[in-house]
């Protein structure tokens, strides 16, 4: 996401918290080979969708994991545990 690439992943652990289907990536069920092939085909052949998802993915990665946001979260955490 941070590199500005379209993301294809599975519904696993915390991934769906970061990937919003057809917004900033594509999510498929684990072991669903048919869905994987269809999604890869779309990623290769639909440049406009791929580029839009890649741009949205990079923006979300910067927002969620950018330096300013991470510094703010760390600061809040340190204030919570301060004795």
C-alpha positions in Angstrom: 0.0 0.0 0.0 2.7 2.5 1.0 4.5 1.9 -2.3 1.4 2.9 -4.3 0.6 -0.6 -5.6 -2.8 -2.1 -5.9 -3.3 -4.7 -3.1 -4.7 -8.1 -3.5 -5.1 -10.1 -0.2 -7.3 -12.4 1.7 -9.8 -11.9 4.5 -7.3 -12.7 7.3 -6.5 -11.3 10.7 -6.3 -7.5 10.5 -6.0 -7.1 6.8 -9.7 -6.2 6.3 -9.2 -3.3 8.7 -6.8 -1.8 6.2 -8.2 -3.0 2.9 -11.6 -1.8 1.8 -12.7 -3.9 -1.2 -12.9 -2.0 -4.4 -11.8 1.2 -2.5 -8.1 0.6 -1.9 -7.5 -3.0 -2.8 -9.1 -6.3 -3.5 -9.9 -9.0 -0.9 -10.6 -12.6 -1.7 -11.4 -15.7 0.4 -8.5 -17.9 1.4 -8.0 -20.8 -1.0 -10.4 -19.4 -3.6 -8.3 -19.9 -6.7 -11.1 -18.9 -9.1 -11.5 -15.5 -7.3 -7.7 -15.1 -7.3 -7.5 -15.7 -11.0 -10.3 -13.3 -11.7 -8.8 -10.6 -9.4 -5.4 -10.9 -11.0 -6.9 -10.7 -14.4 -8.7 -7.5 -13.4 -5.5 -6.1 -11.9 -3.6 -6.7 -15.1 -6.3 -5.7 -17.6 -8.1 -2.8 -15.9 -5.5 -0.1 -15.6 -7.9 2.6 -14.4 -9.3 0.4 -11.5 -5.7 -0.7 -10.6 -4.4 2.9 -10.6 -7.3 4.2 -8.6 -7.0 1.5 -6.0 -3.2 2.0 -5.9 -3.6 5.7 -5.3 -6.2 5.2 -2.6 -4.1 2.5 -1.0 -1.1 4.8 -0.7 -3.2 7.6 0.7 -4.6 5.3 3.4 -1.2 3.9 4.2 0.2 7.3 4.7 -2.8 8.3 6.8 -2.7 5.2 9.0 1.0 4.6 9.2 2.6 8.0 8.4 5.2 9.4 10.7 2.9 12.2 12.1 0.1 9.8 12.9 2.4 7.2 14.4 4.1 9.8 16.5 0.7 11.0 17.8 -0.4 7.4 18.7 2.9 6.7 20.4 2.7 10.0 22.4 -0.9 9.1 23.5 0.2 5.6 24.5 3.2 7.0 26.5 0.9 9.5 28.3 -1.5 6.6 29.2 1.2 4.5 30.8 3.0 7.4 32.5 3.3 6.9 36.3 
